[in-house]
């Protein structure tokens, strides 16, 4: 429908799962995209899919914990397209050992550095250009773990996702007057590759009932297509079984 014609979206964690789904959905709405993750090969595949949809794609491999890498990669990408008008902070990880009493300090640092500090690092790169233009949207893909602490999510993951939600509200408090708006999307369980890190296997029945990456991508499109006067600070998106009184499948 080209409702996002002329916009440039930068998506982190774009090589698979939710990030890939968001990139393709935004491209179908007319946005050009900058695709980031640590590995180039998956990004090249997604870039081909974006270009097949008729939009431009630039791959910008990076580690979101490395501020120098971010600066260099985004400067090059913007030179090829135009300034970022949509930032989707989607890069995220978890670990098999998740409890505060069992996980290693290295795993804690890795989860928090990527999920939370990585989102802050990317926001800082786009903030001044967005402020100068008087517009821009930041979408932080958090998790229901950002509102509901659980052993399943684990200490570091829940802490990092709570932090992402807080960061979202801070951006609105500080930058709404300059035309920026921020939204946190809090999905329930989504069928993505990160599930392989769960301590216990997930049943096929439960997998079949989970949200899909396309569900989250459609949520991003919905937020982006609201008028500039509309800010959606948080949106919860849940599979039906997670809001039901029935036992989990």
Backbone as CSV, one residue per row, in Angstrom:
resi,resn,N_x,N_y,N_z,CA_x,CA_y,CA_z,C_x,C_y,C_z
1,UNK,0.818,-1.221,0.000,0.000,0.000,0.000,0.847,1.263,0.000
2,UNK,2.162,1.108,0.239,3.096,2.234,0.182,2.774,3.350,1.163
3,UNK,2.248,2.978,2.339,1.967,3.998,3.341,3.237,4.555,3.975
4,UNK,4.371,3.865,3.780,5.640,4.316,4.347,6.622,4.742,3.263
5,UNK,6.110,5.114,2.115,6.945,5.574,1.002,7.832,6.736,1.460
6,UNK,9.126,6.649,1.110,10.058,7.710,1.441,10.731,7.551,2.795
7,UNK,10.349,6.547,3.554,10.956,6.349,4.863,12.072,5.298,4.785
8,UNK,13.024,5.417,5.683,14.116,4.448,5.802,14.034,3.822,7.180
9,UNK,13.930,2.503,7.209,13.835,1.767,8.471,15.119,0.993,8.713
10,UNK,15.638,1.108,9.905,16.810,0.333,10.321,16.349,-0.705,11.328
11,UNK,16.580,-1.983,10.991,16.138,-3.086,11.832,17.354,-3.858,12.309
12,UNK,17.495,-4.019,13.615,18.567,-4.862,14.148,18.029,-6.277,14.361
13,UNK,18.937,-7.234,14.401,18.495,-8.629,14.482,17.657,-9.007,13.281
14,UNK,18.054,-8.505,12.103,17.211,-8.595,10.908,17.438,-9.844,10.077
15,UNK,18.345,-10.721,10.491,18.689,-11.859,9.650,17.718,-13.006,9.684
16,UNK,16.826,-13.040,10.672,15.890,-14.159,10.785,14.749,-13.766,11.705
17,UNK,13.783,-14.659,11.827,12.723,-14.506,12.810,11.960,-13.198,12.733
18,UNK,11.776,-12.568,13.894,10.982,-11.339,13.979,11.609,-10.228,13.149
19,UNK,12.929,-10.080,13.191,13.584,-9.005,12.446,13.357,-9.124,10.955
20,UNK,13.507,-10.332,10.425,13.234,-10.554,9.000,11.789,-10.208,8.675
21,UNK,10.856,-10.670,9.494,9.447,-10.386,9.251,9.145,-8.903,9.236
22,UNK,9.756,-8.162,10.162,9.536,-6.712,10.215,10.107,-6.036,8.977
23,UNK,11.306,-6.435,8.583,11.931,-5.828,7.400,11.053,-6.014,6.165
24,UNK,10.541,-7.210,5.964,9.722,-7.475,4.780,8.392,-6.728,4.850
25,UNK,7.806,-6.666,6.034,6.525,-5.963,6.169,6.680,-4.471,5.905
26,UNK,7.747,-3.866,6.419,7.966,-2.442,6.181,8.285,-2.172,4.714
27,UNK,9.020,-3.081,4.088,9.317,-2.929,2.655,8.034,-2.995,1.834
28,UNK,7.143,-3.888,2.197,5.873,-3.980,1.456,5.053,-2.712,1.590
29,UNK,5.292,-1.950,2.656,4.585,-0.678,2.838,5.346,0.492,2.234
30,UNK,6.453,0.220,1.539,7.138,1.274,0.798,8.419,1.785,1.403
31,UNK,8.836,1.254,2.561,10.063,1.738,3.198,11.282,1.054,2.592
32,UNK,12.376,1.791,2.468,13.680,1.188,2.224,14.248,0.771,3.579
33,UNK,15.164,-0.221,3.572,15.573,-0.779,4.852,17.084,-0.910,4.976
34,UNK,17.545,-0.731,6.199,18.922,-1.042,6.594,18.834,-2.262,7.491
35,UNK,19.565,-3.305,7.146,19.472,-4.589,7.839,20.744,-4.840,8.633
36,UNK,20.596,-5.084,9.929,21.766,-5.311,10.778,21.634,-6.592,11.582
37,UNK,22.742,-7.269,11.707,22.964,-8.346,12.657,24.460,-8.610,12.634
38,UNK,24.924,-9.583,13.367,26.368,-9.826,13.387,26.852,-10.572,12.155
39,UNK,26.003,-11.349,11.506,26.433,-12.163,10.360,25.869,-11.597,9.063
40,UNK,26.711,-11.508,8.053,26.319,-10.914,6.776,25.446,-11.833,5.939
41,UNK,25.697,-13.142,6.004,25.019,-14.056,5.087,23.491,-14.022,5.213
42,UNK,22.938,-14.145,6.420,21.468,-14.057,6.511,20.934,-12.704,6.062
43,UNK,21.694,-11.644,6.327,21.244,-10.311,5.907,21.159,-10.212,4.395
44,UNK,22.124,-10.813,3.706,22.105,-10.783,2.237,20.863,-11.482,1.699
45,UNK,20.457,-12.564,2.346,19.248,-13.270,1.920,18.010,-12.401,2.104
46,UNK,17.907,-11.772,3.270,16.752,-10.902,3.530,16.769,-9.701,2.583
47,UNK,17.953,-9.153,2.321,18.062,-8.024,1.384,17.524,-8.413,0.015
48,UNK,17.818,-9.626,-0.423,17.286,-10.089,-1.705,15.770,-10.146,-1.697
49,UNK,15.200,-10.556,-0.584,13.733,-10.611,-0.484,13.129,-9.209,-0.499
50,UNK,13.795,-8.271,0.177,13.319,-6.886,0.170,13.363,-6.313,-1.243
51,UNK,14.467,-6.549,-1.928,14.602,-6.027,-3.295,13.593,-6.669,-4.233
52,UNK,13.258,-7.927,-3.990,12.230,-8.588,-4.801,10.868,-7.938,-4.590
53,UNK,10.695,-7.306,-3.434,9.446,-6.582,-3.157,9.469,-5.167,-3.715
54,UNK,10.578,-4.799,-4.373,10.652,-3.505,-5.043,11.241,-2.377,-4.228
55,UNK,11.863,-2.704,-3.091,12.454,-1.657,-2.261,13.961,-1.841,-2.172
56,UNK,14.651,-0.792,-1.743,16.100,-0.848,-1.591,16.460,-1.405,-0.206
57,UNK,17.563,-2.150,-0.187,18.047,-2.704,1.077,19.553,-2.557,1.142
58,UNK,20.050,-2.149,2.291,21.481,-2.067,2.546,21.777,-2.924,3.763
59,UNK,22.762,-3.806,3.652,23.140,-4.591,4.818,24.232,-3.851,5.584
60,UNK,24.069,-3.822,6.896,25.008,-3.117,7.772,25.349,-4.038,8.936
61,UNK,26.226,-5.033,8.697,26.579,-5.963,9.771,27.245,-5.221,10.926
62,UNK,26.899,-5.639,12.133,27.480,-4.985,13.304,27.173,-5.781,14.550
63,UNK,27.948,-5.520,15.570,27.665,-5.958,16.928,27.074,-4.744,17.649
64,UNK,25.828,-4.861,18.114,25.173,-3.683,18.699,25.793,-3.250,20.020
65,UNK,26.737,-4.043,20.542,27.439,-3.610,21.746,28.691,-2.803,21.423
66,UNK,29.034,-2.713,20.142,30.253,-2.014,19.712,29.862,-0.678,19.086
67,UNK,30.038,0.406,19.821,29.567,1.712,19.358,30.324,2.194,18.130
68,UNK,31.595,1.877,18.027,32.354,2.278,16.849,31.839,1.560,15.601
69,UNK,31.566,0.266,15.714,30.995,-0.479,14.589,29.665,0.123,14.151
70,UNK,28.834,0.456,15.118,27.521,1.031,14.799,27.688,2.339,14.031
71,UNK,28.511,3.222,14.539,28.717,4.519,13.893,29.180,4.355,12.448
72,UNK,30.161,3.497,12.255,30.721,3.298,10.918,29.696,2.698,9.970
73,UNK,29.018,1.651,10.417,28.079,0.950,9.550,26.885,1.820,9.178
74,UNK,26.357,2.567,10.127,25.172,3.379,9.833,25.534,4.605,9.010
75,UNK,26.689,5.172,9.213,27.117,6.276,8.355,27.178,5.832,6.897
76,UNK,27.743,4.660,6.647,27.824,4.139,5.285,26.431,3.845,4.717
77,UNK,25.572,3.252,5.534,24.234,2.893,5.055,23.411,4.129,4.725
78,UNK,23.486,5.131,5.581,22.738,6.376,5.341,23.239,7.063,4.073
79,UNK,24.538,6.994,3.813,25.081,7.572,2.583,24.469,6.917,1.344
80,UNK,24.129,5.626,1.452,23.559,4.910,0.312,22.052,5.116,0.189
81,UNK,21.397,5.421,1.278,19.943,5.604,1.257,19.626,7.045,1.644
82,UNK,19.155,7.242,2.838,18.911,8.571,3.396,18.782,8.382,4.900
83,UNK,18.643,9.455,5.673,18.633,9.299,7.131,17.539,8.353,7.633
84,UNK,17.846,7.705,8.730,16.912,6.748,9.333,15.723,7.492,9.920
85,UNK,14.524,7.077,9.529,13.310,7.650,10.119,12.602,6.671,11.043
86,UNK,12.941,5.370,10.927,12.354,4.333,11.777,13.497,3.454,12.302
87,UNK,13.628,3.343,13.591,14.584,2.415,14.196,13.798,1.321,14.896
88,UNK,14.090,0.074,14.537,13.477,-1.067,15.215,14.581,-1.821,15.950
89,UNK,14.615,-1.674,17.260,15.585,-2.389,18.091,15.042,-3.786,18.372
90,UNK,15.530,-4.748,17.607,15.022,-6.113,17.706,16.093,-7.117,18.125
91,UNK,17.367,-6.761,18.067,18.432,-7.701,18.413,18.250,-8.172,19.857
92,UNK,18.317,-9.484,20.052,18.130,-10.010,21.395,18.633,-11.430,21.523
93,UNK,19.051,-11.789,22.727,19.544,-13.134,23.008,19.050,-13.583,24.378
94,UNK,19.176,-14.884,24.600,19.009,-15.444,25.930,19.996,-16.605,26.060
95,UNK,20.055,-17.217,27.210,21.018,-18.285,27.458,20.302,-19.497,28.052
96,UNK,20.892,-20.687,27.941,20.257,-21.870,28.529,20.146,-21.798,30.055
97,UNK,21.224,-21.404,30.740,21.166,-21.224,32.192,20.722,-19.795,32.484
98,UNK,19.551,-19.651,33.139,18.916,-18.331,33.189,18.682,-17.775,34.581
99,UNK,18.731,-18.598,35.596,18.413,-18.081,36.924,19.575,-17.265,37.472
100,UNK,19.233,-16.307,38.333,20.259,-15.427,38.898,21.288,-16.211,39.709
101,UNK,20.870,-17.338,40.270,21.779,-18.117,41.109,22.642,-19.094,40.317
102,UNK,22.294,-19.347,39.049,23.028,-20.337,38.265,23.811,-19.747,37.096
103,UNK,23.307,-18.664,36.512,23.940,-18.173,35.291,25.313,-17.561,35.585
104,UNK,26.179,-17.628,34.592,27.514,-17.055,34.747,27.451,-15.536,34.607
105,UNK,28.435,-14.871,35.154,28.479,-13.414,35.016,28.688,-13.032,33.556
106,UNK,29.384,-13.893,32.791,29.591,-13.609,31.365,28.271,-13.648,30.612
107,UNK,27.411,-14.629,30.953,26.094,-14.699,30.300,25.225,-13.512,30.688
108,UNK,25.284,-13.109,31.956,24.528,-11.914,32.370,24.949,-10.708,31.527
109,UNK,26.247,-10.470,31.456,26.745,-9.319,30.705,26.318,-9.379,29.252
110,UNK,26.415,-10.553,28.642,26.077,-10.693,27.219,24.611,-10.371,26.963
111,UNK,23.714,-10.921,27.783,22.279,-10.694,27.579,21.926,-9.225,27.769
112,UNK,22.399,-8.630,28.847,22.061,-7.228,29.122,22.730,-6.294,28.114
113,UNK,23.964,-6.593,27.750,24.674,-5.737,26.793,23.992,-5.716,25.431
114,UNK,23.550,-6.878,24.968,22.905,-6.939,23.651,21.480,-6.408,23.710
115,UNK,20.681,-6.934,24.630,19.256,-6.609,24.639,18.972,-5.169,25.032
116,UNK,19.663,-4.680,26.045,19.351,-3.349,26.583,20.350,-2.288,26.139
117,UNK,21.623,-2.493,26.438,22.604,-1.485,26.058,22.695,-1.366,24.543
118,UNK,22.531,-2.473,23.829,22.530,-2.417,22.370,21.419,-1.524,21.835
119,UNK,20.229,-1.627,22.436,19.115,-0.760,22.017,19.432,0.707,22.279
120,UNK,20.021,0.981,23.436,20.417,2.358,23.749,21.469,2.853,22.765
121,UNK,22.461,2.016,22.458,23.513,2.420,21.526,22.934,2.818,20.170
122,UNK,21.997,2.030,19.668,21.408,2.327,18.353,20.539,3.584,18.412
123,UNK,19.796,3.743,19.490,19.006,4.965,19.644,19.882,6.204,19.611
124,UNK,21.013,6.152,20.296,21.882,7.329,20.359,22.413,7.739,18.996
125,UNK,22.559,6.774,18.100,23.053,7.092,16.754,22.018,7.875,15.943
126,UNK,20.751,7.549,16.131,19.713,8.195,15.311,19.097,9.415,15.984
127,UNK,19.335,9.604,17.269,18.621,10.648,17.999,18.849,12.048,17.436
128,UNK,20.093,12.465,17.305,20.343,13.839,16.867,19.820,14.105,15.456
129,UNK,20.055,13.198,14.474,19.476,13.438,13.143,17.948,13.493,13.160
130,UNK,17.308,12.619,13.946,15.844,12.673,14.038,15.392,13.982,14.667
131,UNK,16.064,14.399,15.719,15.714,15.655,16.385,15.867,16.837,15.426
132,UNK,16.928,16.831,14.637,17.151,17.932,13.690,16.044,17.995,12.639
133,UNK,15.515,16.827,12.236,14.441,16.796,11.240,13.060,16.993,11.852
134,UNK,12.979,16.830,13.159,11.699,17.005,13.843,10.763,15.834,13.707
135,UNK,11.311,14.631,13.433,10.461,13.442,13.337,11.308,12.183,13.421
136,UNK,10.662,11.103,13.840,11.329,9.815,13.915,10.601,8.900,14.873
137,UNK,10.657,7.607,14.593,9.987,6.625,15.438,10.986,5.563,15.866
138,UNK,10.979,5.248,17.150,11.803,4.173,17.699,10.867,3.092,18.209
139,UNK,11.047,1.879,17.713,10.250,0.747,18.171,11.188,-0.255,18.834
140,UNK,10.961,-0.509,20.102,11.765,-1.455,20.863,10.997,-2.760,21.022
141,UNK,11.513,-3.814,20.420,10.864,-5.120,20.539,11.319,-5.718,21.866
142,UNK,10.488,-5.567,22.869,10.800,-6.065,24.206,10.209,-7.469,24.339
143,UNK,9.407,-7.688,25.358,8.843,-9.007,25.631,7.901,-8.859,26.810
144,UNK,6.959,-9.809,26.945,6.160,-9.809,28.165,7.035,-10.050,29.389
145,UNK,8.243,-10.549,29.163,9.217,-10.648,30.258,9.595,-9.270,30.775
146,UNK,9.267,-8.223,30.016,9.496,-6.862,30.462,8.430,-6.357,31.411
147,UNK,7.405,-7.161,31.660,6.370,-6.816,32.636,6.126,-7.937,33.634
148,UNK,6.450,-9.170,33.249,6.161,-10.326,34.095,7.446,-11.124,34.305
149,UNK,8.006,-11.038,35.499,9.227,-11.781,35.804,8.898,-13.268,35.906
150,UNK,9.752,-14.089,35.309,9.507,-15.529,35.342,10.825,-16.282,35.294
151,UNK,10.792,-17.522,35.790,11.948,-18.387,35.661,12.184,-18.748,34.209
152,UNK,11.114,-18.811,33.411,11.244,-19.172,32.005,12.080,-18.139,31.251
153,UNK,11.791,-16.866,31.473,12.583,-15.822,30.831,13.976,-15.727,31.423
154,UNK,14.049,-15.823,32.737,15.335,-15.762,33.409,15.687,-14.365,33.882
155,UNK,16.636,-14.304,34.800,16.958,-13.046,35.479,17.472,-11.970,34.531
156,UNK,18.465,-12.296,33.717,19.063,-11.284,32.850,18.103,-10.864,31.746
157,UNK,17.405,-11.829,31.150,16.478,-11.513,30.054,15.345,-10.625,30.565
158,UNK,14.751,-11.009,31.690,13.669,-10.193,32.240,14.162,-8.796,32.605
159,UNK,15.340,-8.723,33.215,15.884,-7.410,33.579,16.127,-6.556,32.343
160,UNK,16.672,-7.172,31.293,16.966,-6.406,30.077,15.690,-5.933,29.394
161,UNK,14.648,-6.765,29.401,13.401,-6.373,28.745,12.629,-5.342,29.572
162,UNK,12.699,-5.449,30.897,12.161,-4.358,31.721,12.884,-3.053,31.391
163,UNK,14.192,-3.145,31.213,14.971,-1.966,30.869,14.577,-1.379,29.535
164,UNK,14.293,-2.230,28.547,13.864,-1.730,27.240,12.554,-0.962,27.339
165,UNK,11.626,-1.481,28.153,10.355,-0.778,28.342,10.599,0.577,28.995
166,UNK,11.443,0.599,30.016,11.762,1.857,30.687,12.447,2.834,29.737
167,UNK,13.371,2.335,28.923,14.047,3.182,27.937,13.037,3.813,26.983
168,UNK,12.053,3.029,26.569,11.017,3.541,25.666,10.287,4.725,26.278
169,UNK,9.873,4.579,27.521,9.158,5.664,28.185,10.068,6.875,28.399
170,UNK,11.343,6.640,28.668,12.276,7.756,28.837,12.442,8.542,27.539
171,UNK,12.505,7.828,26.412,12.621,8.511,25.119,11.416,9.411,24.893
172,UNK,10.220,8.903,25.187,9.028,9.740,25.015,9.063,10.947,25.943
173,UNK,9.451,10.747,27.195,9.510,11.851,28.147,10.452,12.953,27.680
174,UNK,11.579,12.541,27.107,12.637,13.488,26.786,12.584,14.019,25.356
175,UNK,12.000,13.251,24.436,12.147,13.607,23.018,10.838,13.832,22.279
176,UNK,9.692,13.604,22.917,8.419,13.825,22.219,8.281,15.270,21.759
177,UNK,8.818,16.197,22.537,8.706,17.613,22.164,9.454,17.931,20.873
178,UNK,10.364,17.058,20.468,11.126,17.270,19.241,10.559,16.482,18.056
179,UNK,9.402,15.863,18.246,8.771,15.135,17.144,9.088,13.652,17.102
180,UNK,9.821,13.149,18.088,10.113,11.728,18.139,9.021,11.006,18.927
181,UNK,8.821,9.740,18.609,7.900,8.914,19.381,8.503,7.523,19.510
182,UNK,8.223,6.880,20.635,8.789,5.555,20.897,7.690,4.610,21.353
183,UNK,7.798,3.372,20.896,6.842,2.330,21.274,7.596,1.079,21.677
184,UNK,7.148,0.432,22.732,7.661,-0.880,23.111,6.606,-1.920,22.752
185,UNK,7.009,-2.914,21.987,6.129,-4.045,21.697,6.517,-5.174,22.641
186,UNK,5.534,-5.712,23.345,5.778,-6.766,24.325,5.077,-8.040,23.859
187,UNK,5.769,-8.852,23.061,5.139,-10.097,22.611,5.144,-11.145,23.720
188,UNK,4.123,-11.999,23.650,4.193,-13.239,24.397,5.084,-14.207,23.633
189,UNK,4.782,-15.472,23.709,5.644,-16.465,23.081,5.536,-16.407,21.556
190,UNK,6.695,-16.321,20.907,6.775,-16.251,19.448,7.622,-17.421,18.956
191,UNK,7.193,-18.024,17.882,7.926,-19.159,17.306,9.115,-18.629,16.513
192,UNK,10.284,-18.574,17.157,11.505,-18.065,16.527,12.680,-18.958,16.917
193,UNK,13.837,-18.778,16.251,15.009,-19.609,16.563,15.508,-19.491,17.998
194,UNK,15.185,-18.400,18.705,15.682,-18.234,20.078,15.141,-19.320,21.002
195,UNK,14.058,-19.996,20.588,13.472,-21.046,21.414,14.441,-22.202,21.662
196,UNK,15.417,-22.337,20.786,16.357,-23.451,20.959,17.191,-23.304,22.229
197,UNK,17.233,-22.109,22.800,18.000,-21.894,24.035,17.196,-22.175,25.293
198,UNK,15.935,-22.553,25.134,15.143,-22.820,26.324,15.664,-24.041,27.070
199,UNK,15.617,-23.993,28.389,16.111,-25.137,29.168,15.306,-26.413,28.919
200,UNK,13.980,-26.267,28.687,13.142,-27.423,28.403,12.581,-27.307,26.990
201,UNK,12.505,-28.447,26.265,11.929,-28.411,24.912,10.474,-27.949,24.943
202,UNK,10.040,-27.339,23.842,8.671,-26.849,23.708,7.862,-27.871,22.922
203,UNK,6.649,-28.162,23.364,5.818,-29.160,22.693,5.387,-28.660,21.319
204,UNK,5.136,-29.601,20.425,4.655,-29.251,19.089,3.307,-28.544,19.163
205,UNK,2.463,-28.959,20.091,1.159,-28.313,20.245,1.327,-26.844,20.603
206,UNK,2.214,-26.572,21.531,2.433,-25.183,21.952,3.044,-24.369,20.827
207,UNK,4.005,-24.959,20.116,4.601,-24.261,18.972,3.543,-23.859,17.958
208,UNK,2.580,-24.735,17.736,1.556,-24.462,16.720,0.619,-23.330,17.116
209,UNK,0.593,-22.999,18.413,-0.316,-21.962,18.907,0.385,-20.638,19.193
210,UNK,1.706,-20.622,19.066,2.466,-19.400,19.360,2.221,-18.317,18.308
211,UNK,2.560,-17.092,18.681,2.610,-16.011,17.713,3.653,-16.341,16.649
212,UNK,3.533,-15.715,15.495,4.522,-15.843,14.435,5.262,-14.518,14.270
213,UNK,6.440,-14.544,13.646,7.126,-13.274,13.370,6.255,-12.302,12.584
214,UNK,5.410,-12.830,11.716,4.540,-11.958,10.915,3.529,-11.219,11.788
215,UNK,3.094,-11.843,12.888,2.184,-11.148,13.813,2.853,-9.911,14.405
216,UNK,4.120,-10.035,14.771,4.829,-8.891,15.337,5.121,-7.856,14.255
217,UNK,5.434,-8.329,13.050,5.669,-7.406,11.935,4.418,-6.580,11.645
218,UNK,3.255,-7.221,11.663,2.008,-6.493,11.431,1.768,-5.455,12.523
219,UNK,2.193,-5.765,13.746,2.058,-4.805,14.846,2.934,-3.581,14.606
220,UNK,4.158,-3.811,14.127,5.047,-2.694,13.808,4.433,-1.806,12.728
221,UNK,3.888,-2.420,11.689,3.249,-1.649,10.612,2.084,-0.833,11.159
222,UNK,1.286,-1.448,12.027,0.152,-0.732,12.621,0.628,0.517,13.360
223,UNK,1.666,0.357,14.185,2.190,1.503,14.935,2.703,2.579,13.984
224,UNK,3.456,2.160,12.973,4.067,3.119,12.063,3.039,3.882,11.243
225,UNK,1.905,3.275,10.978,0.915,3.912,10.105,-0.078,4.784,10.874
226,UNK,0.143,4.954,12.177,-0.667,5.919,12.919,-0.183,7.335,12.608
227,UNK,-1.077,8.328,12.670,-0.651,9.718,12.463,0.431,10.114,13.457
228,UNK,1.230,11.091,13.087,2.352,11.511,13.929,1.900,11.956,15.315
229,UNK,0.653,12.381,15.441,0.157,12.832,16.741,-0.107,11.665,17.702
230,UNK,-0.108,10.443,17.173,-0.449,9.256,17.973,0.823,8.576,18.456
231,UNK,0.920,8.371,19.755,2.028,7.623,20.354,1.438,6.413,21.084
232,UNK,1.998,5.254,20.827,1.584,4.030,21.519,2.772,3.597,22.376
233,UNK,2.821,4.010,23.638,4.003,3.731,24.451,4.286,2.241,24.620
234,UNK,3.223,1.450,24.800,3.393,0.002,24.944,2.274,-0.723,24.209
235,UNK,2.600,-1.867,23.623,1.577,-2.729,23.055,1.901,-4.169,23.421
236,UNK,0.954,-4.806,24.093,1.083,-6.220,24.424,0.448,-7.041,23.314
237,UNK,1.151,-8.070,22.867,0.640,-8.944,21.807,0.825,-10.378,22.285
238,UNK,-0.284,-11.074,22.512,-0.217,-12.365,23.187,-0.896,-13.467,22.382
239,UNK,-0.349,-14.689,22.422,-1.120,-15.833,21.931,-2.267,-16.100,22.898
240,UNK,-3.357,-16.624,22.366,-4.566,-16.774,23.183,-4.329,-17.617,24.430
241,UNK,-3.488,-18.661,24.329,-3.310,-19.529,25.495,-2.625,-18.820,26.647
242,UNK,-1.903,-17.729,26.386,-1.228,-17.018,27.480,-2.133,-16.059,28.225
243,UNK,-3.324,-15.813,27.713,-4.274,-14.971,28.437,-5.462,-15.797,28.922
244,UNK,-5.449,-17.077,28.637,-6.531,-17.975,29.020,-6.318,-18.487,30.437
245,UNK,-7.425,-18.870,31.081,-7.345,-19.486,32.397,-6.988,-20.969,32.310
246,UNK,-6.933,-21.505,31.101,-6.647,-22.920,30.913,-5.150,-23.200,31.102
247,UNK,-4.784,-24.435,31.451,-3.360,-24.783,31.566,-2.633,-24.578,30.244
248,UNK,-1.356,-24.244,30.328,-0.568,-24.078,29.114,-0.469,-25.386,28.348
249,UNK,-0.525,-25.324,27.012,-0.436,-26.552,26.221,0.951,-27.175,26.312
